[in-house]
Amino acid sequence: MATQETDVDRFIDQNLITETLEEAQPTDGSRLDDLLAKARSLAGLKVAEAAELMLVDDPEHLAAMYETARGIKQGIYGNRVVLFAPLYVSNECVGNCLYCSFRRDHTKLDRRTLNTAEIERETRWLIEHGYRRLLLVFGEHPHTRVENLVESVEAVYSVSVGEHQDRIRRVNVNAAPLSREDFEILKPAGLGTFQVFQETYHRETYERMHPDGPKADYDWRISVWDRCLPAGIDDMGLGVLYGLYDWRWDTLALLKHAEYLMDRYHVGPHTISVPRLEPAAGSEFSTNSPWMVGDDAFKKLVAIIRMAVPYTGMILTTRERSEFRSELMEIGFSQISAGSKTSPGAYTEEEDYVDDTGQFELGDHRSLDEVMLSLCEQDYLPSFCTACYRSGRTGEHFMELAKPGEIQTFCLPNALLSFKEYLLDHASPETVAEGERVITEHLAQIESDAIRRKTEEKLRRTAEGERDLFI
């Protein structure tokens, strides 16, 4: 049954998406040039246009697509890469999702929900290792009512460490969909982005993957933003778990969802996450799906999303191996996790942590500092910036700046300031050396003389001991 908040089938028309795929025709060189020129203008792509690009397989045409995606990412986000860590609060779940190790029927998994003291302990460890942005991850369980979400967010913000009173400055949340009333309760806690992944938009597949539990309600899940946005939480994160169904179909549906949100609320997704299905303990489907997405197809879909939704922050997790992460960052991703652990308590109880206690297998096991050093060696600018969120540049205001690429006016200086803090307080000598070079090179890229001088002054003040300076 469709929810009262929105007519789901109006914006995710299952038959129309299938017909769009079936009717798509391969592009010739002239048509490809037109589509890529439109993408370069930052106008985005319609769903039918994205479907055409999915048929591109000529190496030269693919190279042109990747170069276009690279230019779009550079134009809006520059070389900045925002880093964060997931903090799993609970692996208790009443759902039975066939692809997840936290599924109810995986009886060999030790279940746990962190209490406030344990959340604070994990948070302290993360702060001490340089993190300033966290994603709190919850299972679907009565233990994770909105009051528990509020308590967890407040626990993270309550922790301060060291002489500079360092804190987590942005807490994002990945949790089950809430009612509008619950979102209104959650908002004052000060969360950043609220993430709900649809997993797959294909209704028949969704129902098969989620046989029972609260998550089995497709319409309640997909209509979450029609409750979240009116409640005042205007930074939202969409996502697909690639490997549950045809990647082409789910990508078109994802783009239709983003289009609907922009048309109705003038706010598109702040972030889009595109994790791939990975082996998960207790899940036979996770290693036997007929819809696994190979590297070539995955790279293509990343480029298409970047061209179709140029303003969004695309998130890449540690599911992917380090070499492939570097390749993908060039064409689309602006946010990555680093040093991730995917089970409750895993940061402070590291000696007891092994992959099969987490939600899925990891492909990148490097520490935060190892990732930071690698980013610097590739001339990226690592960032822990949280200035937009704390300065009110969220929702529609963020879209007004991001869509034309003007967000760099703020993001480049603030990335430099947050990275400088990391170099002073947490980095290895090797990362310091590479990082100072990166700061010097990127400081020169600030076009405004006034903003560059202001940034130089705040970099000096940071070196002298001040913290949490931003523009």
C-alpha positions in Angstrom: 0.0 0.0 0.0 1.3 3.4 -0.9 1.8 5.9 1.9 -0.3 9.0 2.4 2.8 11.3 2.1 3.5 10.6 -1.6 2.3 8.6 -4.5 5.4 6.4 -4.9 4.6 5.1 -8.3 4.3 8.7 -9.6 8.1 9.3 -9.4 9.4 5.7 -9.5 7.4 4.3 -12.4 8.6 0.8 -12.6 7.3 0.2 -16.1 8.6 3.5 -17.4 12.1 2.8 -16.2 12.1 -0.6 -17.9 10.8 0.9 -21.1 13.5 3.6 -21.0 16.2 1.0 -20.8 14.6 -1.1 -23.6 14.2 1.9 -25.9 17.6 3.4 -25.4 19.7 3.4 -28.5 23.5 3.4 -28.8 24.9 6.9 -29.4 27.0 7.9 -32.4 29.9 10.3 -32.1 27.8 13.4 -32.7 25.1 12.4 -30.2 27.7 11.6 -27.6 29.4 15.0 -28.1 26.0 16.7 -27.5 25.4 14.7 -24.3 28.8 15.4 -22.9 28.6 19.0 -23.7 25.3 19.2 -21.8 26.9 17.5 -18.9 29.9 19.9 -18.9 27.5 22.8 -18.7 26.5 21.4 -15.2 22.9 21.1 -16.5 22.8 17.4 -15.5 21.2 14.6 -17.6 17.7 13.3 -18.0 17.0 9.7 -17.2 16.7 8.8 -20.9 20.0 10.5 -21.7 21.7 8.5 -18.9 20.3 5.3 -20.4 22.0 6.1 -23.7 25.3 6.5 -22.0 24.9 3.2 -20.4 25.3 1.6 -23.8 28.6 3.2 -24.6 31.4 0.6 -24.8 33.8 2.0 -27.4 37.1 2.7 -25.5 37.5 6.2 -26.9 33.9 7.1 -26.1 34.3 5.8 -22.6 37.5 7.8 -22.2 35.6 10.9 -23.3 32.9 10.1 -20.7 35.4 9.7 -17.9 37.2 12.9 -18.9 33.9 14.8 -18.8 33.1 13.3 -15.4 36.6 14.2 -14.2 36.1 17.8 -15.3 32.7 18.2 -13.6 34.1 16.9 -10.4 37.0 19.2 -10.6 34.9 22.2 -11.5 32.6 21.7 -8.4 34.7 20.0 -5.8 38.3 20.6 -7.0 40.9 18.2 -5.6 39.3 18.1 -2.2 38.4 14.8 -0.7 36.3 14.8 2.5 37.1 12.0 5.0 35.0 10.4 7.7 34.6 7.2 9.7 31.5 5.1 10.3 30.7 4.4 14.0 28.5 1.3 14.3 26.2 1.8 17.3 24.3 -1.5 16.9 24.3 -4.7 15.0 21.0 -5.8 16.5 18.3 -6.0 13.8 14.8 -7.5 13.5 15.0 -7.3 9.7 16.0 -10.3 7.7 17.7 -8.7 4.6 19.1 -11.6 2.6 22.4 -9.8 1.8 23.4 -8.5 5.2 25.4 -10.2 8.0 23.3 -8.3 10.6 20.2 -10.2 9.4 18.0 -11.7 12.1 18.6 -15.3 11.0 22.3 -15.0 11.3 22.3 -16.6 14.7 26.1 -17.0 15.0 26.7 -13.2 15.2 27.2 -11.8 18.7 24.6 -9.0 19.0 25.4 -5.7 20.7 24.2 -2.1 21.0 26.6 0.4 22.5 25.6 2.3 25.5 26.3 6.0 26.0 29.6 5.3 27.7 30.8 3.0 25.0 29.8 5.5 22.3 31.8 8.1 24.1 34.8 5.8 24.3 34.7 5.0 20.6 34.3 8.7 19.8 37.3 9.6 22.0 39.4 7.1 20.1 38.4 8.5 16.8 39.0 12.1 17.8 42.5 11.1 19.1 43.3 9.7 15.7 42.3 12.8 13.8 38.7 12.3 12.8 36.2 15.2 12.9 33.3 13.7 11.0 31.4 10.6 11.9 28.6 8.5 10.4 26.5 6.8 13.1 25.1 3.5 11.8 22.2 1.7 13.4 20.4 -1.5 12.8 16.6 -1.8 12.6 15.6 -2.7 16.2 13.4 -1.4 19.0 16.6 -0.4 20.7 17.1 2.3 18.0 14.0 4.4 18.5 14.4 8.1 17.9 15.2 8.7 21.5 18.2 6.4 21.1 19.3 8.2 18.0 19.2 11.5 19.8 21.0 10.1 22.8 23.8 8.7 20.5 24.3 11.9 18.6 24.4 13.9 21.8 26.9 11.4 23.3 29.3 12.0 20.3 29.1 15.7 20.5 29.7 15.6 24.3 33.2 14.3 24.0 36.2 16.7 24.0 39.8 15.7 23.9 43.2 17.3 24.8 44.4 20.8 25.3 42.4 22.1 22.2 39.2 20.5 23.4 38.9 18.7 20.1 35.5 17.4 19.2 33.5 15.7 16.4 32.1 18.6 14.4 29.6 16.8 12.2 27.5 13.7 12.9 25.7 12.1 10.1 23.2 9.3 10.7 22.4 6.1 8.7 19.2 4.6 10.2 15.8 3.3 9.5 13.2 5.7 8.1 11.4 7.8 10.7 8.0 9.4 11.0 7.8 13.2 10.5 7.2 13.5 14.2 10.4 11.6 15.0 12.4 13.6 12.5 11.2 16.7 14.4 12.5 15.2 17.6 15.8 14.3 16.0 16.6 17.6 14.4 17.6 19.6 17.5 20.3 17.0 18.3 22.3 18.7 15.5 22.8 15.9 13.0 24.2 16.7 9.6 23.0 14.4 6.8 20.4 11.7 7.4 21.1 8.7 5.1 18.5 6.1 4.0 19.6 3.8 1.2 16.8 2.3 -0.9 19.1 -0.7 -1.5 17.2 -1.5 -4.8 14.4 0.5 -6.3 13.1 -2.5 -8.2 9.9 -3.3 -6.2 9.8 -7.1 -6.9 13.5 -7.5 -6.0 13.2 -5.3 -3.0 10.3 -7.4 -1.6 12.4 -10.6 -2.2 15.5 -9.2 -0.5 13.5 -8.0 2.5 11.1 -10.8 3.3 9.9 -9.5 6.7 10.5 -6.9 9.3 10.0 -3.1 9.2 12.2 -2.8 6.1 9.9 -5.0 4.1 7.7 -1.9 3.5 9.0 -0.5 0.2 6.7 2.5 0.2 7.5 3.6 3.8 11.2 3.5 3.0 11.1 5.3 -0.3 8.8 8.1 0.9 11.2 8.9 3.9 12.2 12.2 2.4 8.6 13.4 2.2 8.7 13.2 6.0 12.3 14.2 6.6 12.4 17.4 4.5 9.2 18.9 5.9 10.5 18.3 9.4 13.5 20.6 8.7 16.3 18.1 8.1 17.4 19.2 4.6 20.7 17.4 4.0 19.7 13.9 2.8 21.7 11.0 1.5 20.4 8.5 -1.1 22.0 5.2 -1.9 21.8 2.0 -3.9 23.4 -1.3 -3.0 24.7 -2.5 -6.4 24.5 -6.2 -6.8 20.9 -6.7 -5.8 19.5 -6.0 -9.3 20.4 -4.7 -12.7 22.8 -1.8 -12.1 21.4 0.1 -15.1 17.8 -0.1 -13.8 18.7 0.9 -10.3 20.8 3.8 -11.5 18.0 5.2 -13.6 15.6 4.9 -10.6 18.1 6.6 -8.4 18.3 9.5 -10.8 14.5 9.7 -11.0 14.4 9.9 -7.2 16.9 12.8 -7.2 14.9 14.5 -10.0 11.7 14.2 -8.0 13.2 15.7 -4.9 14.7 18.6 -6.7 11.4 19.3 -8.5 9.3 19.0 -5.4 11.5 20.5 -2.7 14.2 22.4 -4.6 16.7 20.2 -2.7 18.5 17.3 -4.3 20.5 14.7 -2.5 23.4 16.1 -0.5 25.1 12.8 -0.9 24.7 9.7 -3.1 26.4 6.5 -1.9 27.0 3.6 -4.3 28.3 0.6 -2.3 28.7 -2.7 -4.1 27.6 -6.0 -2.6 30.4 -7.6 -0.7 30.6 -11.0 1.0 28.8 -10.9 4.4 28.9 -13.7 7.0 25.6 -15.5 7.2 24.5 -14.4 3.8 24.5 -16.9 1.0 23.1 -14.3 -1.4 26.0 -12.0 -0.9 28.4 -14.4 -2.7 25.9 -15.8 -5.2 24.0 -12.8 -6.6 23.4 -12.9 -10.4 23.6 -9.1 -10.5 27.2 -8.6 -9.3 28.7 -5.4 -10.8 32.2 -5.7 -12.3 34.8 -2.9 -12.2 34.2 -1.7 -15.7 30.4 -1.3 -15.2 30.9 0.2 -11.8 33.3 2.9 -13.2 30.8 3.7 -15.9 27.9 4.1 -13.5 30.0 6.4 -11.3 30.7 8.6 -14.2 27.1 8.7 -15.3 25.9 9.7 -11.8 28.5 12.4 -11.6 27.4 13.8 -15.0 23.7 13.4 -14.2 23.7 14.9 -10.7 26.8 17.1 -10.8 26.1 18.9 -7.5 25.9 15.9 -5.2 28.7 14.7 -2.9 29.4 11.1 -4.0 30.5 8.7 -1.2 33.0 5.9 -1.7 33.5 3.4 1.2 36.3 1.0 2.2 34.4 -1.8 0.5 36.6 -1.1 -2.5 40.3 -1.9 -2.7 42.7 1.0 -2.4 44.0 1.0 -6.0 40.4 1.1 -7.5 39.4 3.8 -5.0 42.1 6.0 -6.4 40.9 5.4 -10.0 37.3 6.1 -9.0 38.1 9.3 -7.1 39.3 10.9 -10.3 35.9 10.7 -12.0 33.4 11.2 -9.3 33.9 10.8 -5.6 34.3 13.7 -3.2 33.9 11.9 0.1 35.5 8.7 1.3 35.6 6.7 4.5 39.0 5.7 5.9 40.2 3.3 8.6 36.7 1.9 8.9 35.4 -0.7 11.3 32.0 -2.1 10.7 30.9 -3.6 14.0 30.0 -2.0 17.4 33.0 -1.3 19.6 35.6 -2.2 17.0 37.8 0.9 17.3 38.6 0.5 20.9 38.5 -3.3 21.0 40.6 -3.7 17.9 42.4 -6.8 19.2 39.0 -8.6 19.2 38.0 -7.3 15.7 37.9 -9.5 12.7 36.1 -8.9 9.4 33.5 -11.6 9.8 32.1 -9.7 12.9 31.4 -6.7 10.7 28.5 -5.9 8.3 30.6 -6.9 5.2 34.1 -7.6 4.1 36.4 -4.6 3.6 38.6 -4.0 0.6 40.8 -1.2 2.0 42.3 -1.8 5.4 44.6 1.2 5.5 44.7 3.5 8.5 43.5 7.1 8.3 47.1 8.4 8.1 48.0 6.0 5.4 45.0 7.1 3.4 45.9 10.8 4.0 49.5 10.3 2.8 48.3 8.5 -0.3 45.8 11.3 -1.1 48.6 13.9 -0.7 50.9 11.9 -3.0 48.2 12.0 -5.6 47.8 15.8 -5.1 44.4 15.6 -3.5 43.6 17.9 -0.6 42.2 15.9 2.4 39.5 17.7 4.3 37.5 17.4 7.5 35.6 20.6 6.8 32.2 21.0 8.5 31.8 24.8 7.9 28.8 24.6 5.5 26.7 22.7 8.0 27.6 25.0 10.9 27.2 28.2 8.8 23.7 27.3 7.5 24.8 26.4 4.0 22.5 23.3 3.9 19.6 22.2 1.8 18.4 24.7 -0.8 21.1 27.2 0.2 23.8 24.5 -0.4 22.2 23.7 -3.8 22.3 27.3 -4.9 26.1 27.3 -4.3 26.9 23.7 -5.4 24.9 23.6 -8.7 26.9 26.4 -10.4 30.2 25.3 -8.8 30.4 28.3 -6.4 30.8 26.2 -3.3 34.5 26.1 -3.8 34.7 29.7 -2.6 34.1 28.3 0.9 35.2 24.7 0.6 38.8 25.2 -0.6 39.8 27.6 2.3 38.0 25.5 4.9 39.6 22.3 3.6 43.0 23.9 4.0 42.3 24.9 7.6 40.9 21.5 8.7 43.8 19.7 7.0 46.4 22.0 8.7 44.9 20.9 12.0 45.4 17.3 11.2 49.0 17.8 10.1 49.8 19.7 13.4 48.1 17.2 15.7 48.0 13.8 14.2 50.0 13.2 11.1 53.1 11.1 10.7 56.3 12.9 9.6 55.8 11.6 6.0 52.3 12.9 5.8 53.4 16.3 7.3 56.0 16.7 4.6 53.6 15.8 1.7 50.7 17.7 3.4 52.6 21.0 3.7 53.4 20.8 -0.1 49.7 20.2 -0.8 48.6 23.1 1.3 51.1 25.5 -0.4 49.9 24.4 -3.9 46.2 24.7 -3.1 46.5 28.0 -1.2 47.8 29.5 -4.5 44.6 28.3 -6.2 42.3 30.5 -4.2 41.3 33.1 -6.8 40.1 35.9 -4.4 43.0 37.9 -3.0 40.9 38.8 0.0 39.9 35.2 0.8 43.4 34.0 0.3 44.8 36.5 2.7 42.1 35.6 5.2 43.0 31.9 4.8 46.7 32.6 5.3 45.9 34.5 8.5 43.8 31.6 9.8 46.5 29.1 8.8 49.0 31.1 10.9 46.6 31.3 13.8 46.1 27.5 13.6 49.8 27.0 13.6 50.0 29.1 16.7 47.5 26.9 18.6 44.0 28.0 17.7 41.6 25.4 16.4 38.3 25.1 14.5 38.7 28.2 12.4 36.7 28.4 9.2 35.4 30.8 6.7 
